[in-house]
């Protein structure tokens, strides 16, 4: 569904919050709106109402449990957590957070982000069921997701080796096929033999909440030295370690798969929410999967006619991802010795 929020519509929308819009400017998919009562962030969601209501319930639950490092949704004048313009068009309003996006290579700031993530995980425990809300439940599905990714990687490597006149990208994928598939299968093997299933069974009653997309762009490093968590569109019920996996792998890819940054980030997280050995085992299994090469190949072969990058950019990105395989293997061995 396509929907474009026009600037001229914003004053009418803000009146539903009894606010006067004075000035508005767009940033990515949101609007920064100066009003008669401060600067606000206006966001449009095209999700189903039940999902938007779930997101709002998670944010409010975390806030009431003492996690204030997030922008709380401002209720409309009618007391609703969001404004529905149409069945799949909803407006959400929060106060504007001023600050900077932390860089992945800035390990101290990423460590602060990890600390914030841990606080969110603690505050999100025991999420009550909200009438009209539909949670995104990913708990217990990671093995199945890995199996699907392995199949996609097999299809990509087969496709790369098929052309009689392969492109440079095809040659990159085909040349690394054995290494990529070996890592992917090892990741699944490690996850299956890990305590993953027992952790999921133990966590089911607590309904643990995960952000789902703890990328650097979803943290705002404020003037008070704390990292604020934003954009809860991908929030769902899952093991907290899956969030930590995503944060770690994104940072490690940009810091050369070195153990030291991982230890700083994990130590920062564990200072708030201690990690069990079983969680380290699951994390080790997930970090084994060649996420970046899989994602590049998946997008390249699925959207060959609609690619956003030039061919040279695709080749460069895949070359860099494949070039990190040996670094990743060394890291995994060091991680196993240090943490398991």
C-alpha positions in Angstrom: 0.0 0.0 0.0 1.3 3.4 -0.9 0.6 6.5 1.2 2.3 9.8 1.2 1.9 12.2 4.1 1.7 15.7 2.6 3.0 18.6 4.6 -0.2 20.5 4.2 -2.1 17.7 6.0 0.0 17.9 9.2 -1.8 20.9 10.9 -5.1 19.0 10.6 -3.6 15.8 12.0 -1.9 17.6 14.9 -5.3 19.2 15.8 -6.4 15.7 16.8 -3.9 16.1 19.6 -5.0 19.6 20.4 -1.7 20.9 19.1 -0.9 23.7 16.7 1.7 22.8 14.0 4.0 25.7 13.4 6.6 24.2 11.1 7.4 20.7 9.8 10.3 19.1 8.1 10.8 15.5 7.0 13.6 13.1 8.2 13.7 9.7 6.5 10.2 8.3 7.1 9.2 10.8 9.9 8.4 14.4 10.4 9.9 16.8 12.9 7.1 19.2 13.8 7.5 22.3 15.9 4.3 22.9 17.7 2.9 25.4 20.3 3.9 22.8 22.9 7.4 21.8 21.9 8.9 19.8 19.1 7.2 16.5 18.2 7.9 13.5 16.0 5.1 12.4 13.7 5.3 9.0 12.1 3.0 7.2 9.8 2.5 3.4 10.1 0.9 1.3 7.3 0.6 -1.8 9.5 -2.6 -3.4 10.6 -4.3 -1.7 13.6 -3.7 -4.8 15.8 0.1 -4.6 15.2 0.2 -0.9 15.8 -1.7 -1.4 19.1 0.8 -4.1 20.1 3.7 -1.8 19.5 2.0 0.9 21.5 1.3 -1.6 24.3 5.0 -2.7 24.4 6.3 0.9 24.7 3.8 1.8 27.4 4.5 -1.4 29.3 8.3 -0.7 29.3 7.7 2.9 30.3 5.6 1.9 33.3 8.3 -0.6 34.3 10.8 2.2 34.6 12.4 2.2 31.1 12.2 5.8 30.1 15.0 5.8 27.5 12.4 5.8 24.7 9.9 8.2 23.2 6.5 7.5 24.8 3.5 7.7 22.5 1.4 10.8 23.2 -2.4 9.9 23.3 -4.7 11.8 21.1 -7.3 14.2 22.5 -9.7 11.1 22.6 -7.2 9.2 24.7 -6.1 6.8 21.9 -2.4 5.8 21.5 -2.5 6.6 17.8 -4.7 8.2 15.2 -6.2 6.1 12.4 -6.7 7.9 9.1 -7.7 4.7 7.2 -7.7 1.0 8.0 -3.9 0.7 7.2 -2.8 4.3 7.8 -2.0 5.3 11.4 -0.3 8.4 12.9 1.8 8.1 16.0 3.2 11.1 17.9 6.0 11.4 20.4 8.3 14.1 21.7 11.3 14.7 19.5 14.6 13.2 20.8 17.6 15.3 20.1 21.0 13.6 19.8 23.3 11.7 17.5 23.2 8.2 16.0 26.2 6.2 17.4 28.6 4.8 14.9 29.3 1.1 14.9 33.1 1.8 15.2 32.5 3.9 18.3 32.6 0.9 20.6 32.0 2.9 23.9 28.8 4.3 22.4 27.7 0.9 21.1 28.4 -0.5 24.6 26.0 2.2 25.9 23.5 1.1 23.3 23.9 -2.5 24.6 23.2 -1.3 28.2 20.1 0.4 27.0 19.0 -2.7 25.2 19.4 -4.7 28.4 17.3 -2.3 30.3 14.6 -2.5 27.7 14.6 -6.3 27.9 14.2 -6.2 31.6 11.4 -3.7 31.5 9.6 -5.7 28.7 9.3 -8.9 30.7 5.8 -10.0 31.7 4.0 -8.2 28.9 0.3 -8.5 29.5 -2.1 -9.3 26.7 -3.7 -6.1 25.3 -7.2 -6.3 23.9 -7.1 -5.7 20.2 -3.3 -6.2 20.0 -1.7 -8.9 17.9 1.9 -9.7 19.0 4.6 -10.8 16.6 5.7 -14.0 18.1 9.2 -15.2 17.0 10.0 -17.3 20.1 11.1 -20.8 19.1 11.3 -20.1 15.3 14.9 -19.3 14.8 15.9 -22.9 13.8 13.2 -22.8 11.2 14.4 -19.4 10.0 18.0 -20.6 9.7 16.8 -23.6 7.6 15.0 -21.3 5.3 18.1 -19.1 4.9 20.3 -22.1 4.2 17.9 -23.1 1.4 18.1 -19.5 0.0 21.9 -19.6 0.2 21.9 -22.9 -1.7 19.7 -21.5 -4.4 21.9 -18.4 -4.6 25.1 -20.4 -5.0 23.5 -22.7 -7.6 22.3 -19.7 -9.5 25.8 -18.1 -9.3 27.4 -21.2 -10.8 24.8 -21.6 -13.6 25.6 -18.8 -16.2 27.9 -19.6 -19.1 29.0 -16.0 -18.9 29.0 -15.2 -15.1 29.0 -11.7 -13.9 31.7 -10.6 -11.4 29.1 -10.9 -8.6 28.3 -14.5 -9.7 32.0 -15.3 -9.6 32.3 -13.9 -6.1 29.4 -16.0 -4.8 30.4 -19.2 -6.7 34.0 -18.9 -5.5 32.9 -18.7 -1.8 30.0 -21.2 -2.1 31.6 -24.0 -0.2 32.8 -21.8 2.7 29.4 -20.0 3.0 27.4 -23.2 3.0 29.7 -24.9 5.5 29.3 -21.9 7.9 25.5 -21.8 7.4 25.2 -25.5 8.1 27.5 -25.3 11.1 25.4 -22.5 12.5 22.3 -24.6 12.3 24.1 -27.6 13.8 25.3 -25.5 16.7 21.9 -23.9 17.3 20.1 -27.3 17.3 22.7 -28.8 19.8 22.6 -25.6 22.0 20.0 -25.0 24.8 18.0 -22.9 22.4 14.8 -24.9 22.7 14.9 -25.2 26.5 15.5 -21.4 26.8 12.4 -20.8 24.6 10.3 -23.2 26.7 11.5 -21.5 29.9 10.8 -18.0 28.5 7.3 -18.7 27.1 5.4 -17.8 30.2 7.3 -14.5 30.7 6.7 -13.4 27.1 10.1 -11.7 26.7 10.0 -8.7 24.4 12.7 -7.9 21.8 13.2 -4.8 19.8 13.8 -6.7 16.6 16.0 -4.2 14.9 18.7 -2.9 17.3 20.7 -1.1 14.5 22.7 2.0 15.2 20.1 4.1 13.4 17.6 3.1 16.1 19.6 4.5 19.0 19.9 8.2 19.8 22.9 9.2 21.8 21.7 12.1 24.0 23.5 15.0 25.6 23.1 13.2 29.0 25.5 10.4 27.7 22.7 7.8 27.5 21.5 5.9 24.5 17.8 6.2 23.7 16.0 3.4 21.9 13.6 4.4 19.0 11.5 2.8 16.2 9.7 -0.2 17.6 8.1 -1.3 14.3 9.9 -4.7 14.5 9.2 -5.4 18.2 8.1 -8.9 19.0 8.2 -11.8 21.5 11.5 -13.6 21.3 14.6 -14.4 23.3 16.6 -11.3 24.3 19.8 -12.9 22.9 18.4 -12.6 19.4 18.5 -8.8 19.8 22.0 -9.0 21.1 23.1 -11.2 18.2 21.9 -8.5 15.7 23.7 -5.7 17.6 26.9 -7.7 17.9 27.1 -8.9 14.3 26.5 -5.4 12.9 29.2 -4.0 15.1 31.7 -6.8 14.6 31.4 -6.6 10.8 32.6 -3.0 11.0 35.3 -3.6 13.6 37.0 -6.5 11.9 35.5 -9.4 13.9 37.7 -8.8 16.9 37.0 -10.3 20.2 37.8 -7.1 22.3 34.8 -5.0 21.0 32.5 -8.0 21.5 33.6 -8.4 25.1 33.1 -4.7 25.8 29.5 -4.8 24.3 28.6 -8.0 26.0 30.1 -6.9 29.3 28.1 -3.7 29.1 24.9 -5.6 28.4 25.6 -8.1 31.2 26.2 -5.4 33.7 22.5 -4.7 33.6 21.1 -8.1 32.6 23.5 -10.9 33.3 23.9 -13.5 30.5 23.7 -17.2 31.3 26.2 -19.6 29.7 23.3 -21.0 27.7 22.7 -17.6 26.1 26.4 -17.4 25.1 26.0 -20.8 23.4 23.0 -19.6 21.4 24.8 -16.3 20.5 27.9 -18.3 19.3 25.7 -20.4 17.1 23.9 -17.4 15.6 27.1 -15.5 15.0 28.4 -18.5 13.0 25.8 -17.9 10.2 27.2 -15.8 7.3 24.5 -13.2 7.5 26.0 -10.5 5.3 26.8 -12.7 2.3 23.4 -14.4 2.6 21.6 -11.1 2.7 23.5 -9.6 -0.3 23.0 -12.7 -2.5 19.3 -12.9 -1.5 18.6 -9.4 -2.5 20.8 -9.5 -5.6 19.1 -12.6 -7.1 15.6 -11.8 -6.0 15.6 -8.2 -7.3 18.0 -8.4 -10.2 15.9 -6.0 -12.3 15.3 -3.5 -9.4 18.7 -3.2 -7.7 19.5 0.0 -6.0 23.3 -0.2 -6.4 25.5 -0.3 -9.4 27.1 -3.7 -10.4 30.4 -2.4 -9.1 28.9 -1.6 -5.7 27.4 -5.1 -5.4 30.7 -6.8 -6.3 32.6 -4.6 -3.8 30.1 -5.3 -1.0 30.2 -9.1 -1.6 34.0 -9.1 -1.9 34.2 -7.3 1.5 31.8 -9.8 3.0 33.5 -12.8 1.7 36.9 -11.4 2.6 35.8 -11.4 6.3 35.1 -15.1 6.4 38.5 -16.1 7.8 38.3 -13.2 10.3 34.9 -14.4 11.4 36.2 -18.0 11.9 39.1 -16.8 14.1 36.6 -14.7 16.1 34.3 -17.7 16.6 37.2 -19.8 17.9 38.3 -17.0 20.3 34.8 -16.5 21.4 34.3 -20.1 22.2 37.5 -20.3 24.3 36.7 -17.0 26.1 32.9 -17.3 26.7 31.8 -21.0 26.5 
